[in-house]
Amino acid sequence: MNKLLAVLGLFLLLSCSTKETTKVPCFAWLGGTGEATDIELSDNFENLKEKGIY
């Protein structure tokens, strides 16, 4: 009986471990370019991509 409980406890501990989850894509809608230059837009997009927004 103790062995059965030990095996079940071990199984429970292993099944509760954290695993890497699948990333969910995150998109953002930005307004028009306005007065921004190409360099400013590129920097803004790189910054957003680093934060996980595509």
mmCIF entry with sequence, helices, sheets and N, C-alpha, C, O atoms, coordinates in Angstrom:
data_MODEL
# 
_entry.id   MODEL 
# 
_entity.id                         1 
_entity.type                       polymer 
_entity.pdbx_number_of_molecules   1 
# 
_entity_poly.entity_id                      1 
_entity_poly.type                           'polypeptide(L)' 
_entity_poly.nstd_linkage                   no 
_entity_poly.nstd_monomer                   no 
_entity_poly.pdbx_seq_one_letter_code       MNKLLAVLGLFLLLSCSTKETTKVPCFAWLGGTGEATDIELSDNFENLKEKGIY 
_entity_poly.pdbx_seq_one_letter_code_can   MNKLLAVLGLFLLLSCSTKETTKVPCFAWLGGTGEATDIELSDNFENLKEKGIY 
_entity_poly.pdbx_strand_id                 A 
# 
loop_
_entity_poly_seq.entity_id 
_entity_poly_seq.num 
_entity_poly_seq.mon_id 
_entity_poly_seq.hetero 
1 1  MET n 
1 2  ASN n 
1 3  LYS n 
1 4  LEU n 
1 5  LEU n 
1 6  ALA n 
1 7  VAL n 
1 8  LEU n 
1 9  GLY n 
1 10 LEU n 
1 11 PHE n 
1 12 LEU n 
1 13 LEU n 
1 14 LEU n 
1 15 SER n 
1 16 CYS n 
1 17 SER n 
1 18 THR n 
1 19 LYS n 
1 20 GLU n 
1 21 THR n 
1 22 THR n 
1 23 LYS n 
1 24 VAL n 
1 25 PRO n 
1 26 CYS n 
1 27 PHE n 
1 28 ALA n 
1 29 TRP n 
1 30 LEU n 
1 31 GLY n 
1 32 GLY n 
1 33 THR n 
1 34 GLY n 
1 35 GLU n 
1 36 ALA n 
1 37 THR n 
1 38 ASP n 
1 39 ILE n 
1 40 GLU n 
1 41 LEU n 
1 42 SER n 
1 43 ASP n 
1 44 ASN n 
1 45 PHE n 
1 46 GLU n 
1 47 ASN n 
1 48 LEU n 
1 49 LYS n 
1 50 GLU n 
1 51 LYS n 
1 52 GLY n 
1 53 ILE n 
1 54 TYR n 
# 
_struct_asym.id          A 
_struct_asym.entity_id   1 
# 
loop_
_struct_conf.conf_type_id 
_struct_conf.id 
_struct_conf.pdbx_PDB_helix_id 
_struct_conf.beg_label_comp_id 
_struct_conf.beg_label_asym_id 
_struct_conf.beg_label_seq_id 
_struct_conf.pdbx_beg_PDB_ins_code 
_struct_conf.end_label_comp_id 
_struct_conf.end_label_asym_id 
_struct_conf.end_label_seq_id 
_struct_conf.pdbx_end_PDB_ins_code 
_struct_conf.beg_auth_comp_id 
_struct_conf.beg_auth_asym_id 
_struct_conf.beg_auth_seq_id 
_struct_conf.end_auth_comp_id 
_struct_conf.end_auth_asym_id 
_struct_conf.end_auth_seq_id 
_struct_conf.pdbx_PDB_helix_class 
_struct_conf.details 
_struct_conf.pdbx_PDB_helix_length 
HELX_P HELX_P1 AA1 ASN A 2  ? SER A 15 ? ASN A 2  SER A 15 1 ? 14 
HELX_P HELX_P2 AA2 ASP A 38 ? GLU A 50 ? ASP A 38 GLU A 50 1 ? 13 
# 
_struct_conf_type.id          HELX_P 
_struct_conf_type.criteria    ? 
_struct_conf_type.reference   ? 
# 
loop_
_atom_site.group_PDB 
_atom_site.id 
_atom_site.type_symbol 
_atom_site.label_atom_id 
_atom_site.label_alt_id 
_atom_site.label_comp_id 
_atom_site.label_asym_id 
_atom_site.label_entity_id 
_atom_site.label_seq_id 
_atom_site.pdbx_PDB_ins_code 
_atom_site.Cartn_x 
_atom_site.Cartn_y 
_atom_site.Cartn_z 
_atom_site.occupancy 
_atom_site.B_iso_or_equiv 
_atom_site.pdbx_formal_charge 
_atom_site.auth_seq_id 
_atom_site.auth_comp_id 
_atom_site.auth_asym_id 
_atom_site.auth_atom_id 
_atom_site.pdbx_PDB_model_num 
ATOM 1   N N  . MET A 1 1  ? 0.819  -1.196 0.000   1.00 0.00 ? 1  MET A N  1 
ATOM 2   C CA . MET A 1 1  ? 0.000  0.000  0.000   1.00 0.00 ? 1  MET A CA 1 
ATOM 3   C C  . MET A 1 1  ? 0.863  1.262  0.000   1.00 0.00 ? 1  MET A C  1 
ATOM 4   O O  . MET A 1 1  ? 0.555  2.228  -0.698  1.00 0.00 ? 1  MET A O  1 
ATOM 5   N N  . ASN A 1 2  ? 1.946  1.251  0.785   1.00 0.00 ? 2  ASN A N  1 
ATOM 6   C CA . ASN A 1 2  ? 2.833  2.416  0.831   1.00 0.00 ? 2  ASN A CA 1 
ATOM 7   C C  . ASN A 1 2  ? 3.508  2.654  -0.513  1.00 0.00 ? 2  ASN A C  1 
ATOM 8   O O  . ASN A 1 2  ? 3.700  3.796  -0.930  1.00 0.00 ? 2  ASN A O  1 
ATOM 9   N N  . LYS A 1 3  ? 3.868  1.559  -1.187  1.00 0.00 ? 3  LYS A N  1 
ATOM 10  C CA . LYS A 1 3  ? 4.502  1.701  -2.499  1.00 0.00 ? 3  LYS A CA 1 
ATOM 11  C C  . LYS A 1 3  ? 3.529  2.314  -3.501  1.00 0.00 ? 3  LYS A C  1 
ATOM 12  O O  . LYS A 1 3  ? 3.914  3.152  -4.316  1.00 0.00 ? 3  LYS A O  1 
ATOM 13  N N  . LEU A 1 4  ? 2.280  1.897  -3.437  1.00 0.00 ? 4  LEU A N  1 
ATOM 14  C CA . LEU A 1 4  ? 1.271  2.438  -4.336  1.00 0.00 ? 4  LEU A CA 1 
ATOM 15  C C  . LEU A 1 4  ? 1.083  3.936  -4.094  1.00 0.00 ? 4  LEU A C  1 
ATOM 16  O O  . LEU A 1 4  ? 0.998  4.713  -5.045  1.00 0.00 ? 4  LEU A O  1 
ATOM 17  N N  . LEU A 1 5  ? 1.020  4.336  -2.839  1.00 0.00 ? 5  LEU A N  1 
ATOM 18  C CA . LEU A 1 5  ? 0.878  5.752  -2.519  1.00 0.00 ? 5  LEU A CA 1 
ATOM 19  C C  . LEU A 1 5  ? 2.108  6.541  -2.956  1.00 0.00 ? 5  LEU A C  1 
ATOM 20  O O  . LEU A 1 5  ? 1.988  7.674  -3.420  1.00 0.00 ? 5  LEU A O  1 
ATOM 21  N N  . ALA A 1 6  ? 3.280  5.947  -2.810  1.00 0.00 ? 6  ALA A N  1 
ATOM 22  C CA . ALA A 1 6  ? 4.506  6.619  -3.222  1.00 0.00 ? 6  ALA A CA 1 
ATOM 23  C C  . ALA A 1 6  ? 4.529  6.822  -4.739  1.00 0.00 ? 6  ALA A C  1 
ATOM 24  O O  . ALA A 1 6  ? 4.907  7.890  -5.221  1.00 0.00 ? 6  ALA A O  1 
ATOM 25  N N  . VAL A 1 7  ? 4.128  5.808  -5.478  1.00 0.00 ? 7  VAL A N  1 
ATOM 26  C CA . VAL A 1 7  ? 4.083  5.911  -6.940  1.00 0.00 ? 7  VAL A CA 1 
ATOM 27  C C  . VAL A 1 7  ? 3.054  6.949  -7.372  1.00 0.00 ? 7  VAL A C  1 
ATOM 28  O O  . VAL A 1 7  ? 3.321  7.759  -8.259  1.00 0.00 ? 7  VAL A O  1 
ATOM 29  N N  . LEU A 1 8  ? 1.891  6.926  -6.753  1.00 0.00 ? 8  LEU A N  1 
ATOM 30  C CA . LEU A 1 8  ? 0.855  7.906  -7.086  1.00 0.00 ? 8  LEU A CA 1 
ATOM 31  C C  . LEU A 1 8  ? 1.299  9.325  -6.723  1.00 0.00 ? 8  LEU A C  1 
ATOM 32  O O  . LEU A 1 8  ? 1.031  10.268 -7.467  1.00 0.00 ? 8  LEU A O  1 
ATOM 33  N N  . GLY A 1 9  ? 1.974  9.475  -5.586  1.00 0.00 ? 9  GLY A N  1 
ATOM 34  C CA . GLY A 1 9  ? 2.486  10.783 -5.195  1.00 0.00 ? 9  GLY A CA 1 
ATOM 35  C C  . GLY A 1 9  ? 3.545  11.280 -6.158  1.00 0.00 ? 9  GLY A C  1 
ATOM 36  O O  . GLY A 1 9  ? 3.556  12.459 -6.511  1.00 0.00 ? 9  GLY A O  1 
ATOM 37  N N  . LEU A 1 10 ? 4.435  10.400 -6.588  1.00 0.00 ? 10 LEU A N  1 
ATOM 38  C CA . LEU A 1 10 ? 5.464  10.774 -7.557  1.00 0.00 ? 10 LEU A CA 1 
ATOM 39  C C  . LEU A 1 10 ? 4.830  11.172 -8.888  1.00 0.00 ? 10 LEU A C  1 
ATOM 40  O O  . LEU A 1 10 ? 5.239  12.154 -9.507  1.00 0.00 ? 10 LEU A O  1 
ATOM 41  N N  . PHE A 1 11 ? 3.847  10.419 -9.317  1.00 0.00 ? 11 PHE A N  1 
ATOM 42  C CA . PHE A 1 11 ? 3.139  10.746 -10.555 1.00 0.00 ? 11 PHE A CA 1 
ATOM 43  C C  . PHE A 1 11 ? 2.465  12.110 -10.446 1.00 0.00 ? 11 PHE A C  1 
ATOM 44  O O  . PHE A 1 11 ? 2.502  12.902 -11.388 1.00 0.00 ? 11 PHE A O  1 
ATOM 45  N N  . LEU A 1 12 ? 1.856  12.382 -9.307  1.00 0.00 ? 12 LEU A N  1 
ATOM 46  C CA . LEU A 1 12 ? 1.191  13.668 -9.092  1.00 0.00 ? 12 LEU A CA 1 
ATOM 47  C C  . LEU A 1 12 ? 2.198  14.816 -9.139  1.00 0.00 ? 12 LEU A C  1 
ATOM 48  O O  . LEU A 1 12 ? 1.927  15.846 -9.756  1.00 0.00 ? 12 LEU A O  1 
ATOM 49  N N  . LEU A 1 13 ? 3.339  14.654 -8.503  1.00 0.00 ? 13 LEU A N  1 
ATOM 50  C CA . LEU A 1 13 ? 4.367  15.694 -8.513  1.00 0.00 ? 13 LEU A CA 1 
ATOM 51  C C  . LEU A 1 13 ? 4.910  15.942 -9.917  1.00 0.00 ? 13 LEU A C  1 
ATOM 52  O O  . LEU A 1 13 ? 5.135  17.088 -10.305 1.00 0.00 ? 13 LEU A O  1 
ATOM 53  N N  . LEU A 1 14 ? 5.118  14.874 -10.675 1.00 0.00 ? 14 LEU A N  1 
ATOM 54  C CA . LEU A 1 14 ? 5.641  15.035 -12.031 1.00 0.00 ? 14 LEU A CA 1 
ATOM 55  C C  . LEU A 1 14 ? 4.606  15.650 -12.968 1.00 0.00 ? 14 LEU A C  1 
ATOM 56  O O  . LEU A 1 14 ? 4.960  16.405 -13.874 1.00 0.00 ? 14 LEU A O  1 
ATOM 57  N N  . SER A 1 15 ? 3.345  15.335 -12.759 1.00 0.00 ? 15 SER A N  1 
ATOM 58  C CA . SER A 1 15 ? 2.320  15.877 -13.641 1.00 0.00 ? 15 SER A CA 1 
ATOM 59  C C  . SER A 1 15 ? 2.037  17.354 -13.347 1.00 0.00 ? 15 SER A C  1 
ATOM 60  O O  . SER A 1 15 ? 1.473  18.050 -14.191 1.00 0.00 ? 15 SER A O  1 
ATOM 61  N N  . CYS A 1 16 ? 2.413  17.830 -12.188 1.00 0.00 ? 16 CYS A N  1 
ATOM 62  C CA . CYS A 1 16 ? 2.176  19.235 -11.818 1.00 0.00 ? 16 CYS A CA 1 
ATOM 63  C C  . CYS A 1 16 ? 3.363  20.135 -12.139 1.00 0.00 ? 16 CYS A C  1 
ATOM 64  O O  . CYS A 1 16 ? 3.316  21.335 -11.867 1.00 0.00 ? 16 CYS A O  1 
ATOM 65  N N  . SER A 1 17 ? 4.407  19.589 -12.703 1.00 0.00 ? 17 SER A N  1 
ATOM 66  C CA . SER A 1 17 ? 5.574  20.409 -12.999 1.00 0.00 ? 17 SER A CA 1 
ATOM 67  C C  . SER A 1 17 ? 5.249  21.418 -14.085 1.00 0.00 ? 17 SER A C  1 
ATOM 68  O O  . SER A 1 17 ? 4.386  21.186 -14.932 1.00 0.00 ? 17 SER A O  1 
ATOM 69  N N  . THR A 1 18 ? 5.948  22.537 -14.047 1.00 0.00 ? 18 THR A N  1 
ATOM 70  C CA . THR A 1 18 ? 5.695  23.572 -15.047 1.00 0.00 ? 18 THR A CA 1 
ATOM 71  C C  . THR A 1 18 ? 6.418  23.209 -16.333 1.00 0.00 ? 18 THR A C  1 
ATOM 72  O O  . THR A 1 18 ? 7.574  22.786 -16.322 1.00 0.00 ? 18 THR A O  1 
ATOM 73  N N  . LYS A 1 19 ? 5.728  23.379 -17.412 1.00 0.00 ? 19 LYS A N  1 
ATOM 74  C CA . LYS A 1 19 ? 6.288  23.107 -18.725 1.00 0.00 ? 19 LYS A CA 1 
ATOM 75  C C  . LYS A 1 19 ? 6.243  24.387 -19.530 1.00 0.00 ? 19 LYS A C  1 
ATOM 76  O O  . LYS A 1 19 ? 5.436  25.276 -19.257 1.00 0.00 ? 19 LYS A O  1 
ATOM 77  N N  . GLU A 1 20 ? 7.112  24.480 -20.525 1.00 0.00 ? 20 GLU A N  1 
ATOM 78  C CA . GLU A 1 20 ? 7.102  25.645 -21.393 1.00 0.00 ? 20 GLU A CA 1 
ATOM 79  C C  . GLU A 1 20 ? 5.798  25.639 -22.183 1.00 0.00 ? 20 GLU A C  1 
ATOM 80  O O  . GLU A 1 20 ? 5.454  24.655 -22.838 1.00 0.00 ? 20 GLU A O  1 
ATOM 81  N N  . THR A 1 21 ? 5.093  26.735 -22.110 1.00 0.00 ? 21 THR A N  1 
ATOM 82  C CA . THR A 1 21 ? 3.807  26.800 -22.791 1.00 0.00 ? 21 THR A CA 1 
ATOM 83  C C  . THR A 1 21 ? 3.986  27.356 -24.195 1.00 0.00 ? 21 THR A C  1 
ATOM 84  O O  . THR A 1 21 ? 4.989  27.995 -24.513 1.00 0.00 ? 21 THR A O  1 
ATOM 85  N N  . THR A 1 22 ? 3.008  27.098 -25.002 1.00 0.00 ? 22 THR A N  1 
ATOM 86  C CA . THR A 1 22 ? 3.014  27.607 -26.364 1.00 0.00 ? 22 THR A CA 1 
ATOM 87  C C  . THR A 1 22 ? 2.752  29.109 -26.330 1.00 0.00 ? 22 THR A C  1 
ATOM 88  O O  . THR A 1 22 ? 1.861  29.573 -25.620 1.00 0.00 ? 22 THR A O  1 
ATOM 89  N N  . LYS A 1 23 ? 3.522  29.853 -27.088 1.00 0.00 ? 23 LYS A N  1 
ATOM 90  C CA . LYS A 1 23 ? 3.331  31.294 -27.125 1.00 0.00 ? 23 LYS A CA 1 
ATOM 91  C C  . LYS A 1 23 ? 2.127  31.635 -27.993 1.00 0.00 ? 23 LYS A C  1 
ATOM 92  O O  . LYS A 1 23 ? 1.931  31.067 -29.067 1.00 0.00 ? 23 LYS A O  1 
ATOM 93  N N  . VAL A 1 24 ? 1.348  32.550 -27.513 1.00 0.00 ? 24 VAL A N  1 
ATOM 94  C CA . VAL A 1 24 ? 0.194  33.041 -28.256 1.00 0.00 ? 24 VAL A CA 1 
ATOM 95  C C  . VAL A 1 24 ? 0.617  34.334 -28.936 1.00 0.00 ? 24 VAL A C  1 
ATOM 96  O O  . VAL A 1 24 ? 1.106  35.243 -28.266 1.00 0.00 ? 24 VAL A O  1 
ATOM 97  N N  . PRO A 1 25 ? 0.443  34.439 -30.245 1.00 0.00 ? 25 PRO A N  1 
ATOM 98  C CA . PRO A 1 25 ? 0.863  35.664 -30.921 1.00 0.00 ? 25 PRO A CA 1 
ATOM 99  C C  . PRO A 1 25 ? 0.047  36.864 -30.446 1.00 0.00 ? 25 PRO A C  1 
ATOM 100 O O  . PRO A 1 25 ? -1.157 36.759 -30.211 1.00 0.00 ? 25 PRO A O  1 
ATOM 101 N N  . CYS A 1 26 ? 0.707  37.978 -30.313 1.00 0.00 ? 26 CYS A N  1 
ATOM 102 C CA . CYS A 1 26 ? 0.074  39.214 -29.880 1.00 0.00 ? 26 CYS A CA 1 
ATOM 103 C C  . CYS A 1 26 ? 0.308  40.269 -30.955 1.00 0.00 ? 26 CYS A C  1 
ATOM 104 O O  . CYS A 1 26 ? 1.451  40.583 -31.289 1.00 0.00 ? 26 CYS A O  1 
ATOM 105 N N  . PHE A 1 27 ? -0.771 40.809 -31.487 1.00 0.00 ? 27 PHE A N  1 
ATOM 106 C CA . PHE A 1 27 ? -0.676 41.806 -32.538 1.00 0.00 ? 27 PHE A CA 1 
ATOM 107 C C  . PHE A 1 27 ? -1.188 43.136 -32.005 1.00 0.00 ? 27 PHE A C  1 
ATOM 108 O O  . PHE A 1 27 ? -2.010 43.168 -31.090 1.00 0.00 ? 27 PHE A O  1 
ATOM 109 N N  . ALA A 1 28 ? -0.709 44.216 -32.568 1.00 0.00 ? 28 ALA A N  1 
ATOM 110 C CA . ALA A 1 28 ? -1.148 45.542 -32.147 1.00 0.00 ? 28 ALA A CA 1 
ATOM 111 C C  . ALA A 1 28 ? -1.470 46.377 -33.376 1.00 0.00 ? 28 ALA A C  1 
ATOM 112 O O  . ALA A 1 28 ? -0.821 46.267 -34.416 1.00 0.00 ? 28 ALA A O  1 
ATOM 113 N N  . TRP A 1 29 ? -2.494 47.215 -33.228 1.00 0.00 ? 29 TRP A N  1 
ATOM 114 C CA . TRP A 1 29 ? -2.872 48.124 -34.299 1.00 0.00 ? 29 TRP A CA 1 
ATOM 115 C C  . TRP A 1 29 ? -2.348 49.496 -33.937 1.00 0.00 ? 29 TRP A C  1 
ATOM 116 O O  . TRP A 1 29 ? -2.670 50.031 -32.876 1.00 0.00 ? 29 TRP A O  1 
ATOM 117 N N  . LEU A 1 30 ? -1.545 50.065 -34.809 1.00 0.00 ? 30 LEU A N  1 
ATOM 118 C CA . LEU A 1 30 ? -0.994 51.389 -34.584 1.00 0.00 ? 30 LEU A CA 1 
ATOM 119 C C  . LEU A 1 30 ? -1.641 52.369 -35.545 1.00 0.00 ? 30 LEU A C  1 
ATOM 120 O O  . LEU A 1 30 ? -2.116 51.988 -36.615 1.00 0.00 ? 30 LEU A O  1 
ATOM 121 N N  . GLY A 1 31 ? -1.655 53.623 -35.157 1.00 0.00 ? 31 GLY A N  1 
ATOM 122 C CA . GLY A 1 31 ? -2.208 54.651 -36.030 1.00 0.00 ? 31 GLY A CA 1 
ATOM 123 C C  . GLY A 1 31 ? -1.300 54.884 -37.227 1.00 0.00 ? 31 GLY A C  1 
ATOM 124 O O  . GLY A 1 31 ? -0.296 54.193 -37.401 1.00 0.00 ? 31 GLY A O  1 
ATOM 125 N N  . GLY A 1 32 ? -1.654 55.843 -38.035 1.00 0.00 ? 32 GLY A N  1 
ATOM 126 C CA . GLY A 1 32 ? -0.866 56.162 -39.216 1.00 0.00 ? 32 GLY A CA 1 
ATOM 127 C C  . GLY A 1 32 ? 0.522  56.669 -38.850 1.00 0.00 ? 32 GLY A C  1 
ATOM 128 O O  . GLY A 1 32 ? 0.814  56.929 -37.683 1.00 0.00 ? 32 GLY A O  1 
ATOM 129 N N  . THR A 1 33 ? 1.363  56.803 -39.852 1.00 0.00 ? 33 THR A N  1 
ATOM 130 C CA . THR A 1 33 ? 2.758  57.175 -39.609 1.00 0.00 ? 33 THR A CA 1 
ATOM 131 C C  . THR A 1 33 ? 2.895  58.608 -39.122 1.00 0.00 ? 33 THR A C  1 
ATOM 132 O O  . THR A 1 33 ? 3.827  58.919 -38.381 1.00 0.00 ? 33 THR A O  1 
ATOM 133 N N  . GLY A 1 34 ? 1.993  59.477 -39.520 1.00 0.00 ? 34 GLY A N  1 
ATOM 134 C CA . GLY A 1 34 ? 2.067  60.864 -39.072 1.00 0.00 ? 34 GLY A CA 1 
ATOM 135 C C  . GLY A 1 34 ? 3.369  61.507 -39.519 1.00 0.00 ? 34 GLY A C  1 
ATOM 136 O O  . GLY A 1 34 ? 3.698  61.477 -40.705 1.00 0.00 ? 34 GLY A O  1 
ATOM 137 N N  . GLU A 1 35 ? 4.107  62.083 -38.594 1.00 0.00 ? 35 GLU A N  1 
ATOM 138 C CA . GLU A 1 35 ? 5.346  62.800 -38.886 1.00 0.00 ? 35 GLU A CA 1 
ATOM 139 C C  . GLU A 1 35 ? 6.596  61.951 -38.642 1.00 0.00 ? 35 GLU A C  1 
ATOM 140 O O  . GLU A 1 35 ? 7.713  62.453 -38.764 1.00 0.00 ? 35 GLU A O  1 
ATOM 141 N N  . ALA A 1 36 ? 6.422  60.668 -38.297 1.00 0.00 ? 36 ALA A N  1 
ATOM 142 C CA . ALA A 1 36 ? 7.563  59.819 -37.961 1.00 0.00 ? 36 ALA A CA 1 
ATOM 143 C C  . ALA A 1 36 ? 8.399  59.501 -39.197 1.00 0.00 ? 36 ALA A C  1 
ATOM 144 O O  . ALA A 1 36 ? 7.871  59.300 -40.291 1.00 0.00 ? 36 ALA A O  1 
ATOM 145 N N  . THR A 1 37 ? 9.719  59.460 -38.995 1.00 0.00 ? 37 THR A N  1 
ATOM 146 C CA . THR A 1 37 ? 10.628 59.095 -40.084 1.00 0.00 ? 37 THR A CA 1 
ATOM 147 C C  . THR A 1 37 ? 10.733 57.575 -40.167 1.00 0.00 ? 37 THR A C  1 
ATOM 148 O O  . THR A 1 37 ? 10.266 56.858 -39.282 1.00 0.00 ? 37 THR A O  1 
ATOM 149 N N  . ASP A 1 38 ? 11.348 57.100 -41.238 1.00 0.00 ? 38 ASP A N  1 
ATOM 150 C CA . ASP A 1 38 ? 11.538 55.657 -41.399 1.00 0.00 ? 38 ASP A CA 1 
ATOM 151 C C  . ASP A 1 38 ? 12.374 55.083 -40.259 1.00 0.00 ? 38 ASP A C  1 
ATOM 152 O O  . ASP A 1 38 ? 12.106 53.973 -39.801 1.00 0.00 ? 38 ASP A O  1 
ATOM 153 N N  . ILE A 1 39 ? 13.370 55.812 -39.801 1.00 0.00 ? 39 ILE A N  1 
ATOM 154 C CA . ILE A 1 39 ? 14.228 55.336 -38.713 1.00 0.00 ? 39 ILE A CA 1 
ATOM 155 C C  . ILE A 1 39 ? 13.427 55.248 -37.413 1.00 0.00 ? 39 ILE A C  1 
ATOM 156 O O  . ILE A 1 39 ? 13.565 54.278 -36.669 1.00 0.00 ? 39 ILE A O  1 
ATOM 157 N N  . GLU A 1 40 ? 12.599 56.242 -37.138 1.00 0.00 ? 40 GLU A N  1 
ATOM 158 C CA . GLU A 1 40 ? 11.778 56.220 -35.924 1.00 0.00 ? 40 GLU A CA 1 
ATOM 159 C C  . GLU A 1 40 ? 10.778 55.065 -35.968 1.00 0.00 ? 40 GLU A C  1 
ATOM 160 O O  . GLU A 1 40 ? 10.554 54.395 -34.960 1.00 0.00 ? 40 GLU A O  1 
ATOM 161 N N  . LEU A 1 41 ? 10.183 54.837 -37.129 1.00 0.00 ? 41 LEU A N  1 
ATOM 162 C CA . LEU A 1 41 ? 9.250  53.721 -37.267 1.00 0.00 ? 41 LEU A CA 1 
ATOM 163 C C  . LEU A 1 41 ? 9.952  52.384 -37.067 1.00 0.00 ? 41 LEU A C  1 
ATOM 164 O O  . LEU A 1 41 ? 9.430  51.495 -36.394 1.00 0.00 ? 41 LEU A O  1 
ATOM 165 N N  . SER A 1 42 ? 11.132 52.249 -37.652 1.00 0.00 ? 42 SER A N  1 
ATOM 166 C CA . SER A 1 42 ? 11.891 51.009 -37.508 1.00 0.00 ? 42 SER A CA 1 
ATOM 167 C C  . SER A 1 42 ? 12.246 50.759 -36.042 1.00 0.00 ? 42 SER A C  1 
ATOM 168 O O  . SER A 1 42 ? 12.124 49.638 -35.548 1.00 0.00 ? 42 SER A O  1 
ATOM 169 N N  . ASP A 1 43 ? 12.685 51.810 -35.354 1.00 0.00 ? 43 ASP A N  1 
ATOM 170 C CA . ASP A 1 43 ? 13.015 51.672 -33.927 1.00 0.00 ? 43 ASP A CA 1 
ATOM 171 C C  . ASP A 1 43 ? 11.778 51.284 -33.110 1.00 0.00 ? 43 ASP A C  1 
ATOM 172 O O  . ASP A 1 43 ? 11.855 50.458 -32.200 1.00 0.00 ? 43 ASP A O  1 
ATOM 173 N N  . ASN A 1 44 ? 10.645 51.891 -33.449 1.00 0.00 ? 44 ASN A N  1 
ATOM 174 C CA . ASN A 1 44 ? 9.409  51.571 -32.744 1.00 0.00 ? 44 ASN A CA 1 
ATOM 175 C C  . ASN A 1 44 ? 9.013  50.114 -32.964 1.00 0.00 ? 44 ASN A C  1 
ATOM 176 O O  . ASN A 1 44 ? 8.625  49.431 -32.016 1.00 0.00 ? 44 ASN A O  1 
ATOM 177 N N  . PHE A 1 45 ? 9.104  49.632 -34.197 1.00 0.00 ? 45 PHE A N  1 
ATOM 178 C CA . PHE A 1 45 ? 8.754  48.242 -34.490 1.00 0.00 ? 45 PHE A CA 1 
ATOM 179 C C  . PHE A 1 45 ? 9.719  47.266 -33.811 1.00 0.00 ? 45 PHE A C  1 
ATOM 180 O O  . PHE A 1 45 ? 9.288  46.219 -33.327 1.00 0.00 ? 45 PHE A O  1 
ATOM 181 N N  . GLU A 1 46 ? 11.000 47.585 -33.767 1.00 0.00 ? 46 GLU A N  1 
ATOM 182 C CA . GLU A 1 46 ? 11.966 46.725 -33.074 1.00 0.00 ? 46 GLU A CA 1 
ATOM 183 C C  . GLU A 1 46 ? 11.648 46.663 -31.587 1.00 0.00 ? 46 GLU A C  1 
ATOM 184 O O  . GLU A 1 46 ? 11.725 45.597 -30.977 1.00 0.00 ? 46 GLU A O  1 
ATOM 185 N N  . ASN A 1 47 ? 11.291 47.800 -31.005 1.00 0.00 ? 47 ASN A N  1 
ATOM 186 C CA . ASN A 1 47 ? 10.940 47.851 -29.589 1.00 0.00 ? 47 ASN A CA 1 
ATOM 187 C C  . ASN A 1 47 ? 9.705  46.993 -29.305 1.00 0.00 ? 47 ASN A C  1 
ATOM 188 O O  . ASN A 1 47 ? 9.671  46.255 -28.320 1.00 0.00 ? 47 ASN A O  1 
ATOM 189 N N  . LEU A 1 48 ? 8.711  47.090 -30.153 1.00 0.00 ? 48 LEU A N  1 
ATOM 190 C CA . LEU A 1 48 ? 7.504  46.294 -29.972 1.00 0.00 ? 48 LEU A CA 1 
ATOM 191 C C  . LEU A 1 48 ? 7.796  44.808 -30.133 1.00 0.00 ? 48 LEU A C  1 
ATOM 192 O O  . LEU A 1 48 ? 7.250  43.987 -29.396 1.00 0.00 ? 48 LEU A O  1 
ATOM 193 N N  . LYS A 1 49 ? 8.647  44.456 -31.084 1.00 0.00 ? 49 LYS A N  1 
ATOM 194 C CA . LYS A 1 49 ? 8.980  43.047 -31.301 1.00 0.00 ? 49 LYS A CA 1 
ATOM 195 C C  . LYS A 1 49 ? 9.712  42.470 -30.106 1.00 0.00 ? 49 LYS A C  1 
ATOM 196 O O  . LYS A 1 49 ? 9.489  41.312 -29.756 1.00 0.00 ? 49 LYS A O  1 
ATOM 197 N N  . GLU A 1 50 ? 10.579 43.242 -29.471 1.00 0.00 ? 50 GLU A N  1 
ATOM 198 C CA . GLU A 1 50 ? 11.283 42.785 -28.269 1.00 0.00 ? 50 GLU A CA 1 
ATOM 199 C C  . GLU A 1 50 ? 10.292 42.495 -27.142 1.00 0.00 ? 50 GLU A C  1 
ATOM 200 O O  . GLU A 1 50 ? 10.542 41.644 -26.289 1.00 0.00 ? 50 GLU A O  1 
ATOM 201 N N  . LYS A 1 51 ? 9.178  43.204 -27.147 1.00 0.00 ? 51 LYS A N  1 
ATOM 202 C CA . LYS A 1 51 ? 8.166  43.020 -26.107 1.00 0.00 ? 51 LYS A CA 1 
ATOM 203 C C  . LYS A 1 51 ? 7.169  41.914 -26.463 1.00 0.00 ? 51 LYS A C  1 
ATOM 204 O O  . LYS A 1 51 ? 6.255  41.628 -25.690 1.00 0.00 ? 51 LYS A O  1 
ATOM 205 N N  . GLY A 1 52 ? 7.346  41.294 -27.634 1.00 0.00 ? 52 GLY A N  1 
ATOM 206 C CA . GLY A 1 52 ? 6.493  40.176 -28.026 1.00 0.00 ? 52 GLY A CA 1 
ATOM 207 C C  . GLY A 1 52 ? 5.308  40.558 -28.869 1.00 0.00 ? 52 GLY A C  1 
ATOM 208 O O  . GLY A 1 52 ? 4.409  39.745 -29.082 1.00 0.00 ? 52 GLY A O  1 
ATOM 209 N N  . ILE A 1 53 ? 5.289  41.796 -29.358 1.00 0.00 ? 53 ILE A N  1 
ATOM 210 C CA . ILE A 1 53 ? 4.198  42.234 -30.221 1.00 0.00 ? 53 ILE A CA 1 
ATOM 211 C C  . ILE A 1 53 ? 4.706  42.218 -31.652 1.00 0.00 ? 53 ILE A C  1 
ATOM 212 O O  . ILE A 1 53 ? 5.743  42.807 -31.957 1.00 0.00 ? 53 ILE A O  1 
ATOM 213 N N  . TYR A 1 54 ? 3.971  41.542 -32.532 1.00 0.00 ? 54 TYR A N  1 
ATOM 214 C CA . TYR A 1 54 ? 4.430  41.377 -33.910 1.00 0.00 ? 54 TYR A CA 1 
ATOM 215 C C  . TYR A 1 54 ? 3.771  42.347 -34.809 1.00 0.00 ? 54 TYR A C  1 
ATOM 216 O O  . TYR A 1 54 ? 4.037  42.355 -36.011 1.00 0.00 ? 54 TYR A O  1 
# 
